């Protein structure tokens, strides 16, 4: 039987607001992998945050899609895909109306020899390679109000993730990273299922025949052609029935 791939977002999907994973979801993922299938994380988070979480729950992903697709790591930690944000993007963000932004965070590019840094606009230097920028707003409504202005200002990829505006390298998205993995693993859309709860997950839905979103997701997410479920283990159970195992 051909291996199947299940891709999960983290925050708001697999991970609760308390940075915890429900026991039933843990059991479902472990059982999925024990049957010889693949499980991949796709998140806006950076490497160290994801590794700490997975180690705490004794989970081992078959690949990590990080920073909304700017970085993809194989199960052994090897970098198999990496892109950086254009150097002028940080300068352009500095000219943006930041009066309603609670925090601007720039993430330095992943390097296995040194930890990534979180910078603000004042500490950023033009010589530093940046792989992600986040603008944190007080509410999702404020982030939604300003996202079009950010998109008009820069040419890199822009996503809204709840009350955050995430900026990734041009051409990067979670969906593009999954498509890269599908080609590498020789999988088709019919062999891939995905689940996510926010707008930076919509690109995932485009590369899978079996996309899921959550009941608690924003209403607009329920209009993206994904099946609505309560949690990750319900989604895994449904694809098992679909794939008859």
C-alpha positions in Angstrom: 0.0 0.0 0.0 1.3 3.5 -0.9 2.2 5.6 2.0 -0.2 8.5 2.7 0.8 11.9 4.0 -1.1 13.9 6.7 0.0 17.5 7.2 -1.0 19.5 10.3 -0.8 23.1 11.2 0.2 23.7 14.8 -1.2 26.7 16.6 -5.0 26.6 16.7 -5.1 23.2 15.0 -3.0 20.6 16.8 -1.7 22.9 19.5 -4.0 24.6 22.0 -3.7 28.2 23.4 -1.7 26.7 26.3 0.8 25.2 23.9 -0.5 21.7 24.6 -1.5 18.8 22.4 -4.7 16.8 23.3 -4.1 13.1 24.2 -6.5 11.8 21.5 -4.6 13.8 18.8 -1.3 12.4 20.0 -2.6 8.8 19.8 -4.1 9.4 16.3 -0.8 10.8 15.0 1.3 8.0 16.5 -1.1 5.3 15.2 -1.0 7.0 11.8 2.8 6.7 11.6 2.9 3.2 13.1 0.9 2.1 10.1 3.7 3.3 7.9 2.3 6.7 6.9 3.9 10.1 7.0 3.2 13.0 9.3 4.5 16.5 8.5 4.2 19.7 10.5 3.4 23.0 8.6 3.7 26.1 10.7 4.7 29.7 10.9 6.8 29.0 13.9 10.6 28.8 13.8 12.7 25.7 14.4 13.5 25.8 18.1 9.9 26.4 19.2 8.7 23.4 17.1 11.5 21.0 18.2 10.9 21.8 21.9 7.2 21.0 21.4 7.7 17.7 19.6 10.4 16.6 22.1 8.0 17.3 25.0 5.4 15.0 23.5 7.9 12.5 22.1 6.7 13.1 18.5 8.9 12.7 15.4 7.7 14.4 12.3 8.8 13.0 8.9 9.5 16.6 7.8 9.1 20.1 9.2 7.7 23.0 7.1 8.6 26.1 9.1 8.1 29.9 8.8 5.2 29.4 6.4 7.3 27.5 3.9 10.5 29.5 4.0 12.3 26.5 5.5 11.8 22.7 5.1 13.8 20.2 7.1 13.9 16.4 6.5 13.3 14.1 9.5 17.1 14.0 10.1 17.3 17.8 10.3 18.8 18.2 6.8 17.8 21.5 5.1 16.0 20.5 1.9 14.4 23.8 1.1 15.3 27.4 2.2 14.6 30.9 1.1 15.1 34.4 2.5 13.1 37.6 2.5 14.4 40.3 0.1 16.7 42.7 1.9 14.7 45.7 1.2 11.5 44.3 2.7 12.5 45.2 6.3 13.3 48.8 5.2 9.9 49.0 3.5 8.1 47.7 6.7 9.9 50.5 8.7 8.0 53.0 6.5 4.6 51.4 7.1 2.0 52.8 9.6 3.0 50.8 12.7 0.8 52.7 15.1 -1.5 49.7 15.7 1.2 47.1 15.6 2.0 45.8 19.1 5.3 44.1 18.0 7.4 43.7 14.9 9.6 40.6 14.9 12.3 39.7 12.3 13.6 36.1 12.3 17.2 35.5 11.1 17.7 32.7 8.6 18.1 29.2 10.0 21.7 28.0 10.3 22.6 24.7 11.9 25.8 26.2 13.3 24.1 29.0 15.2 20.7 29.7 16.8 18.2 31.9 15.0 17.7 35.4 16.4 14.6 37.4 16.9 15.2 41.1 16.0 13.2 44.3 16.0 13.5 47.0 13.4 16.1 48.9 15.5 18.4 46.0 15.9 18.2 44.7 12.3 21.2 45.2 10.1 21.1 45.1 6.3 23.7 42.4 6.2 21.6 39.9 8.1 19.6 37.3 6.2 15.9 37.3 7.3 13.5 34.4 6.6 10.4 35.7 8.3 8.8 38.9 9.6 5.7 39.1 11.8 3.5 42.0 12.7 1.4 41.4 15.8 -1.9 43.2 16.3 -4.2 43.3 19.3 -7.0 41.6 17.3 -7.6 39.6 14.2 -9.9 42.3 12.9 -7.0 44.9 13.0 -4.7 42.5 11.2 -7.4 41.9 8.5 -7.8 45.7 8.2 -4.1 46.3 7.5 -3.1 43.2 5.5 -4.0 44.7 2.1 -1.8 47.7 2.8 1.1 45.4 3.7 0.6 43.4 0.5 0.6 46.6 -1.6 3.9 47.7 0.1 6.1 44.7 -0.5 6.6 41.9 -3.1 7.3 39.1 -0.6 4.5 36.7 0.4 2.0 38.0 3.0 -0.5 35.9 5.1 -2.8 36.6 8.0 -2.6 34.1 10.9 -5.2 35.1 13.4 -4.0 38.5 14.9 -0.7 38.3 13.1 0.4 39.4 9.6 3.2 37.0 8.6 5.7 37.8 5.8 7.5 35.0 4.0 9.9 35.0 1.1 8.4 35.5 -2.3 6.9 32.3 -3.7 6.8 30.6 -0.3 3.7 29.2 1.3 2.8 26.1 3.3 1.1 24.7 0.2 4.2 25.3 -2.0 6.3 23.5 0.5 3.9 20.5 0.6 4.0 20.4 -3.1 7.8 20.3 -3.0 7.6 17.3 -0.6 5.0 15.6 -2.7 7.3 15.7 -5.7 10.2 14.5 -3.6 8.1 11.6 -2.2 6.3 11.0 -5.5 2.9 11.5 -4.0 -0.3 12.8 -5.7 -3.1 15.0 -4.3 -5.1 11.8 -3.7 -2.5 10.6 -1.2 -2.3 13.8 0.8 -4.6 15.1 3.6 -4.1 18.5 5.3 -5.6 20.4 8.2 -5.4 24.0 9.2 -7.4 26.8 10.9 -6.2 30.1 9.6 -5.6 32.0 6.4 -2.0 31.0 6.1 -3.3 27.4 5.7 -5.5 28.0 2.6 -2.6 27.2 0.3 -2.5 23.7 1.9 -6.1 23.1 0.8 -5.0 23.6 -2.8 -2.6 20.7 -2.9 -4.7 18.0 -1.3 -7.9 16.2 -2.2 -8.7 15.8 1.5 -8.4 19.2 3.3 -9.9 19.8 6.7 -10.4 22.9 8.8 -11.7 23.3 12.4 -15.1 24.2 13.8 -13.6 27.0 15.9 -11.8 28.6 12.8 -13.1 31.9 11.5 -16.2 31.6 9.4 -14.4 32.5 6.2 -12.2 29.4 6.6 -15.4 27.3 6.4 -15.9 28.7 2.9 -12.6 27.4 1.4 -13.8 23.9 0.3 -12.4 22.1 3.4 -14.3 19.6 5.5 -15.1 21.0 8.9 -14.1 18.8 11.9 -13.7 19.3 15.7 -10.1 18.2 16.0 -7.1 16.5 14.4 -8.0 13.0 15.4 -11.5 13.3 13.8 -9.8 14.3 10.6 -7.4 11.4 10.7 -10.2 9.0 11.4 -12.1 10.3 8.4 -9.2 9.9 6.0 -8.6 6.4 7.3 -12.2 5.5 6.4 -11.7 7.2 3.0 -8.5 5.3 2.3 -9.9 2.1 3.9 -7.3 1.3 6.6 
